[in-house]
Amino acid sequence: MDRPSPSKLSRMDFDESSAHKVSLETELSETLYNSMKDFVLSNPTWDQYKLINSALATFLVQNGCTDNSVSEIYLNQLFTPSKSF
């Protein structure tokens, strides 16, 4: 599958850009992992993917990201926290 260039991706609307997924692998501290696990287990409308998406969108928006798709993810989680991605 051809990947869109960054300039094309930024012009896509939210519904189109949310269909594109990228796998991410990272190391977490044990404290962060346990906190994430506990949160997901006690909040059935959340999973680890939704939590990471929300955390990244929040971080990016609060640190100056102006991409409309990122802002939409942030706002959706802010006003409808049970909504899936």
C-alpha positions in Angstrom: 0.0 0.0 0.0 1.3 3.4 -0.9 1.7 5.7 2.1 0.5 9.3 1.6 3.2 12.0 1.7 3.1 14.2 4.9 1.7 17.1 2.8 -1.1 14.9 1.5 -1.8 13.4 4.9 -2.2 16.9 6.5 -4.9 17.8 3.9 -6.9 14.7 4.6 -10.0 15.0 6.7 -10.2 13.3 10.1 -12.1 10.3 8.9 -9.6 9.5 6.2 -6.5 10.0 8.3 -7.8 8.0 11.2 -8.1 5.0 8.9 -4.3 5.0 8.5 -2.5 3.2 11.4 1.1 2.9 12.3 2.5 0.4 14.7 4.6 1.8 17.5 6.8 -0.1 19.9 8.4 1.6 22.9 9.7 0.8 26.3 7.8 2.1 29.3 8.9 2.4 32.9 7.3 -0.2 35.1 5.5 2.6 37.0 3.9 3.9 33.8 3.0 0.4 32.6 1.3 -0.5 35.9 -0.6 2.8 36.0 -1.8 2.3 32.4 -2.8 -1.3 33.1 -4.7 -0.3 36.3 -6.5 2.5 34.5 -7.5 0.3 31.6 -8.7 -2.5 33.9 -10.8 -0.1 35.9 -12.2 1.8 32.9 -13.9 -0.6 30.5 -14.5 2.0 27.7 -10.7 2.4 27.4 -7.9 0.2 26.1 -4.2 0.7 25.9 -4.4 2.0 22.3 -7.0 4.6 23.1 -5.1 5.7 26.2 -1.8 6.1 24.2 -3.7 8.0 21.4 -5.3 10.3 23.8 -2.1 10.9 25.8 -0.1 11.7 22.6 -2.8 14.0 21.2 -3.0 15.9 24.5 0.8 16.2 24.7 1.1 17.4 21.1 -1.8 20.0 21.3 -0.5 21.4 24.6 2.9 21.8 23.0 2.0 23.7 19.9 0.8 21.1 17.4 -1.6 22.7 14.9 -2.5 19.6 12.9 -6.3 19.5 12.6 -6.5 15.7 12.9 -4.5 15.8 16.1 -6.7 18.6 17.5 -9.8 16.6 16.6 -8.6 13.5 18.5 -7.7 15.8 21.5 -11.1 17.5 21.4 -13.1 14.3 20.9 -11.4 12.8 24.0 -11.9 16.0 26.0 -15.6 16.2 25.4 -16.6 12.6 24.7 -14.1 10.5 26.7 -15.8 7.2 26.0 -15.7 7.6 22.2 -13.5 5.1 20.4 -10.9 6.1 17.7 
